[in-house]
Amino acid sequence: MSAITESARGEICELRLPGVCSFSREQTVWAHANGISIGKGIGMKSPDILGAYACWRCHNVYDRREKPPFGMTYDDVELAFWHGHARSLVKLFEKGIVK
């Protein structure tokens, strides 16, 4: 496990999907970005730097194991992920994990 993925322990979810997010620091993981164009494929995750802190519920929606909340599309969820990615990157810089 990399320093980036380990850093998710105790963090707050940065995806913050309305009506979905558990806001549980105990269940936050490092969610990797989806998409072949950024290196994710069958049996392969995207690079750790392309991720975000996500609670298990938001992570499930982002990975399409659950449907988006009412009124949101998967495109909305994707945008929420990238906003969460930006907030997560700031935290990684503050922790000194990314320079």
GROMACS elastic network, one bead per residue, 0.5 to 0.9 nm:
[ bonds ]
;  ai    aj funct       b0    kb
    1     4     6  0.81441   500
    1     5     6  0.62725   500
    1     6     6  0.64322   500
    2     5     6  0.53447   500
    2     6     6  0.61140   500
    2     7     6  0.84906   500
    2    48     6  0.79013   500
    3     6     6  0.50719   500
    3     7     6  0.59715   500
    3    97     6  0.69239   500
    4     7     6  0.51648   500
    4     8     6  0.72291   500
    4    30     6  0.75352   500
    4    48     6  0.66273   500
    4    49     6  0.74488   500
    4    92     6  0.74698   500
    4    97     6  0.68645   500
    4    98     6  0.83487   500
    5     8     6  0.57872   500
    5     9     6  0.83051   500
    5    29     6  0.71086   500
    5    30     6  0.51546   500
    5    31     6  0.83974   500
    5    48     6  0.71424   500
    5    51     6  0.89553   500
    5    53     6  0.88133   500
    6     9     6  0.61802   500
    6    29     6  0.82212   500
    6    30     6  0.78443   500
    7    10     6  0.79736   500
    7    11     6  0.76357   500
    7    29     6  0.85439   500
    7    30     6  0.79431   500
    7    53     6  0.88627   500
    7    92     6  0.80372   500
    7    95     6  0.87527   500
    7    97     6  0.84696   500
    8    11     6  0.53440   500
    8    12     6  0.82118   500
    8    13     6  0.89930   500
    8    25     6  0.86751   500
    8    28     6  0.59931   500
    8    29     6  0.51422   500
    8    30     6  0.56013   500
    8    52     6  0.87049   500
    8    53     6  0.60169   500
    8    54     6  0.82518   500
    9    12     6  0.88599   500
    9    25     6  0.72373   500
    9    26     6  0.69539   500
    9    27     6  0.78916   500
    9    28     6  0.63472   500
    9    29     6  0.68186   500
    9    30     6  0.87556   500
   10    24     6  0.84687   500
   10    26     6  0.57373   500
   10    27     6  0.79059   500
   10    28     6  0.68003   500
   10    29     6  0.89399   500
   11    14     6  0.87058   500
   11    24     6  0.84856   500
   11    25     6  0.52613   500
   11    26     6  0.79055   500
   11    27     6  0.87611   500
   11    28     6  0.62162   500
   11    29     6  0.82342   500
   11    53     6  0.69796   500
   11    54     6  0.85684   500
   11    55     6  0.89793   500
   12    23     6  0.62295   500
   12    24     6  0.67545   500
   12    25     6  0.50976   500
   12    26     6  0.86586   500
   12    27     6  0.88693   500
   12    28     6  0.65561   500
   12    53     6  0.69493   500
   12    54     6  0.73894   500
   12    55     6  0.74582   500
   13    16     6  0.60915   500
   13    21     6  0.74733   500
   13    22     6  0.81235   500
   13    23     6  0.59948   500
   13    24     6  0.74444   500
   13    25     6  0.72584   500
   13    27     6  0.88125   500
   13    28     6  0.61289   500
   13    29     6  0.82926   500
   13    52     6  0.81859   500
   13    53     6  0.52326   500
   13    55     6  0.51153   500
   13    56     6  0.88567   500
   13    58     6  0.80031   500
   13    84     6  0.80337   500
   14    17     6  0.87470   500
   14    52     6  0.67240   500
   14    53     6  0.54344   500
   14    54     6  0.58253   500
   14    55     6  0.81555   500
   14    80     6  0.85282   500
   14    81     6  0.78926   500
   14    83     6  0.78645   500
   14    85     6  0.74157   500
   14    86     6  0.89246   500
   14    87     6  0.66493   500
   14    88     6  0.67232   500
   15    21     6  0.77457   500
   15    52     6  0.74801   500
   15    53     6  0.72054   500
   15    54     6  0.58345   500
   15    55     6  0.79696   500
   15    58     6  0.65083   500
   15    59     6  0.82417   500
   15    62     6  0.89233   500
   15    77     6  0.82991   500
   15    80     6  0.56221   500
   15    81     6  0.54288   500
   15    82     6  0.82291   500
   15    83     6  0.72568   500
   15    85     6  0.79819   500
   16    19     6  0.87504   500
   16    20     6  0.76291   500
   16    21     6  0.53610   500
   16    22     6  0.84215   500
   16    23     6  0.76771   500
   16    54     6  0.79384   500
   16    55     6  0.84569   500
   16    58     6  0.71120   500
   16    80     6  0.75864   500
   16    81     6  0.88214   500
   16    84     6  0.78437   500
   17    20     6  0.53893   500
   17    21     6  0.53286   500
   17    57     6  0.88677   500
   17    58     6  0.62394   500
   17    61     6  0.87794   500
   17    68     6  0.84319   500
   17    69     6  0.74874   500
   17    77     6  0.74602   500
   17    80     6  0.72470   500
   18    21     6  0.63316   500
   18    69     6  0.69477   500
   18    70     6  0.88869   500
   19    22     6  0.86141   500
   19    69     6  0.63381   500
   19    70     6  0.81698   500
   20    57     6  0.62123   500
   20    58     6  0.62398   500
   20    61     6  0.83460   500
   20    68     6  0.82989   500
   20    69     6  0.65730   500
   21    24     6  0.81350   500
   21    54     6  0.85436   500
   21    55     6  0.66565   500
   21    56     6  0.82751   500
   21    57     6  0.59867   500
   21    58     6  0.56190   500
   22    25     6  0.86568   500
   22    27     6  0.84005   500
   22    55     6  0.64160   500
   22    56     6  0.78041   500
   22    57     6  0.65412   500
   22    58     6  0.78960   500
   23    26     6  0.89248   500
   23    27     6  0.84543   500
   23    28     6  0.83610   500
   23    54     6  0.89545   500
   23    55     6  0.67011   500
   24    27     6  0.54950   500
   24    28     6  0.66579   500
   24    55     6  0.64703   500
   24    56     6  0.86296   500
   25    28     6  0.54542   500
   25    55     6  0.74469   500
   26    29     6  0.89020   500
   26    55     6  0.84025   500
   27    54     6  0.82443   500
   27    55     6  0.54398   500
   27    56     6  0.58910   500
   27    57     6  0.88408   500
   28    31     6  0.88640   500
   28    53     6  0.63072   500
   28    54     6  0.52316   500
   28    56     6  0.62204   500
   28    59     6  0.88526   500
   29    52     6  0.81979   500
   29    53     6  0.57554   500
   29    54     6  0.55018   500
   29    55     6  0.62062   500
   29    56     6  0.70154   500
   29    59     6  0.81377   500
   30    48     6  0.82097   500
   30    51     6  0.62964   500
   30    52     6  0.55666   500
   30    54     6  0.62082   500
   30    55     6  0.86716   500
   30    59     6  0.88049   500
   31    48     6  0.87089   500
   31    50     6  0.85999   500
   31    51     6  0.52727   500
   31    52     6  0.53157   500
   31    53     6  0.61525   500
   31    54     6  0.59691   500
   31    55     6  0.87261   500
   31    59     6  0.63049   500
   31    62     6  0.85645   500
   31    63     6  0.87528   500
   32    40     6  0.84360   500
   32    45     6  0.65570   500
   32    46     6  0.59683   500
   32    47     6  0.74218   500
   32    48     6  0.65280   500
   32    49     6  0.82757   500
   32    50     6  0.60450   500
   32    52     6  0.67271   500
   33    38     6  0.77109   500
   33    39     6  0.88772   500
   33    40     6  0.75097   500
   33    45     6  0.79024   500
   33    46     6  0.60837   500
   33    47     6  0.82163   500
   33    48     6  0.85675   500
   33    50     6  0.55592   500
   33    51     6  0.51426   500
   33    52     6  0.77764   500
   33    62     6  0.88747   500
   33    63     6  0.89384   500
   33    81     6  0.79495   500
   33    82     6  0.84673   500
   33    85     6  0.87059   500
   34    37     6  0.86630   500
   34    38     6  0.73929   500
   34    39     6  0.82030   500
   34    40     6  0.59235   500
   34    41     6  0.83057   500
   34    45     6  0.79936   500
   34    46     6  0.70400   500
   34    50     6  0.89559   500
   34    51     6  0.89063   500
   34    62     6  0.84116   500
   34    63     6  0.75019   500
   34    78     6  0.88696   500
   35    38     6  0.56646   500
   35    39     6  0.67298   500
   35    40     6  0.53490   500
   35    41     6  0.71527   500
   35    46     6  0.79425   500
   36    39     6  0.51356   500
   36    41     6  0.55805   500
   36    46     6  0.83859   500
   37    40     6  0.73687   500
   38    46     6  0.61233   500
   38    47     6  0.79443   500
   38    50     6  0.82676   500
   39    44     6  0.73914   500
   39    45     6  0.67709   500
   39    47     6  0.70345   500
   40    43     6  0.80667   500
   40    44     6  0.53027   500
   40    47     6  0.81129   500
   41    45     6  0.66349   500
   41    46     6  0.79436   500
   42    45     6  0.81981   500
   45    48     6  0.79991   500
   46    49     6  0.82504   500
   46    50     6  0.65269   500
   46    51     6  0.80734   500
   47    50     6  0.56162   500
   47    51     6  0.78697   500
   48    51     6  0.60198   500
   49    52     6  0.85354   500
   49    85     6  0.89918   500
   49    89     6  0.80219   500
   49    98     6  0.85917   500
   50    85     6  0.72399   500
   50    89     6  0.89850   500
   51    81     6  0.82338   500
   51    82     6  0.83206   500
   51    84     6  0.84282   500
   51    85     6  0.57113   500
   51    88     6  0.78371   500
   51    89     6  0.84936   500
   52    81     6  0.70071   500
   52    82     6  0.78733   500
   52    83     6  0.88456   500
   52    84     6  0.57151   500
   52    86     6  0.78531   500
   52    87     6  0.79144   500
   52    88     6  0.54008   500
   52    89     6  0.76815   500
   53    59     6  0.88446   500
   53    84     6  0.71267   500
   53    85     6  0.74477   500
   53    87     6  0.87274   500
   53    88     6  0.60924   500
   54    57     6  0.78962   500
   54    58     6  0.59790   500
   54    59     6  0.55965   500
   54    81     6  0.87321   500
   54    84     6  0.81625   500
   55    58     6  0.54860   500
   55    59     6  0.60388   500
   55    60     6  0.86035   500
   56    59     6  0.50116   500
   56    60     6  0.61072   500
   56    61     6  0.88013   500
   57    60     6  0.51591   500
   57    61     6  0.65314   500
   57    62     6  0.87466   500
   57    66     6  0.84019   500
   58    61     6  0.51670   500
   58    62     6  0.61244   500
   58    63     6  0.85877   500
   58    66     6  0.89444   500
   58    68     6  0.89857   500
   58    77     6  0.89261   500
   59    62     6  0.50231   500
   59    63     6  0.60625   500
   59    64     6  0.84349   500
   59    65     6  0.85770   500
   60    63     6  0.52016   500
   60    64     6  0.60835   500
   60    65     6  0.50640   500
   60    66     6  0.57041   500
   60    67     6  0.85588   500
   61    65     6  0.57933   500
   61    67     6  0.58276   500
   61    68     6  0.58157   500
   61    69     6  0.83905   500
   61    74     6  0.84995   500
   61    77     6  0.76947   500
   62    65     6  0.76838   500
   62    66     6  0.80067   500
   62    67     6  0.87545   500
   62    68     6  0.80204   500
   62    74     6  0.77548   500
   62    77     6  0.62900   500
   62    78     6  0.69879   500
   62    81     6  0.74026   500
   63    66     6  0.77785   500
   64    67     6  0.64257   500
   64    68     6  0.80518   500
   64    74     6  0.82382   500
   66    69     6  0.89963   500
   67    70     6  0.86697   500
   67    73     6  0.86867   500
   67    74     6  0.82092   500
   68    71     6  0.79937   500
   68    72     6  0.57806   500
   68    73     6  0.61421   500
   68    74     6  0.63685   500
   68    76     6  0.85414   500
   68    77     6  0.69579   500
   69    72     6  0.56239   500
   69    73     6  0.79778   500
   69    77     6  0.89486   500
   70    73     6  0.83815   500
   72    75     6  0.79139   500
   72    76     6  0.57301   500
   72    77     6  0.70395   500
   73    76     6  0.50964   500
   73    77     6  0.64635   500
   73    78     6  0.87055   500
   74    78     6  0.61111   500
   74    79     6  0.86150   500
   75    79     6  0.62700   500
   75    80     6  0.86282   500
   76    79     6  0.51067   500
   76    80     6  0.62050   500
   76    81     6  0.86236   500
   77    81     6  0.61639   500
   77    82     6  0.88171   500
   78    81     6  0.50084   500
   78    82     6  0.64791   500
   78    83     6  0.87823   500
   79    82     6  0.52179   500
   79    83     6  0.62946   500
   79    84     6  0.85506   500
   80    83     6  0.51042   500
   80    84     6  0.60793   500
   80    85     6  0.84733   500
   81    85     6  0.59906   500
   81    86     6  0.87251   500
   82    86     6  0.62964   500
   82    87     6  0.87132   500
   83    86     6  0.52242   500
   83    87     6  0.65012   500
   83    88     6  0.86471   500
   84    87     6  0.50930   500
   84    88     6  0.59770   500
   84    89     6  0.85133   500
   85    89     6  0.60866   500
   85    90     6  0.87184   500
   86    89     6  0.51393   500
   86    90     6  0.64841   500
   86    91     6  0.89032   500
   87    90     6  0.52607   500
   87    91     6  0.65943   500
   87    92     6  0.89175   500
   88    91     6  0.50812   500
   88    92     6  0.62779   500
   88    93     6  0.87522   500
   89    93     6  0.62577   500
   89    94     6  0.85877   500
   89    98     6  0.78929   500
   90    93     6  0.51740   500
   90    94     6  0.62162   500
   90    95     6  0.86915   500
   91    95     6  0.61264   500
   91    96     6  0.85504   500
   91    97     6  0.87671   500
   92    95     6  0.51276   500
   92    96     6  0.62199   500
   92    97     6  0.52916   500
   92    98     6  0.55348   500
   92    99     6  0.83696   500
   93    96     6  0.50132   500
   93    97     6  0.60454   500
   93    99     6  0.59755   500
   94    97     6  0.77466   500
   94    98     6  0.82606   500
   95    98     6  0.77109   500
   96    99     6  0.63234   500
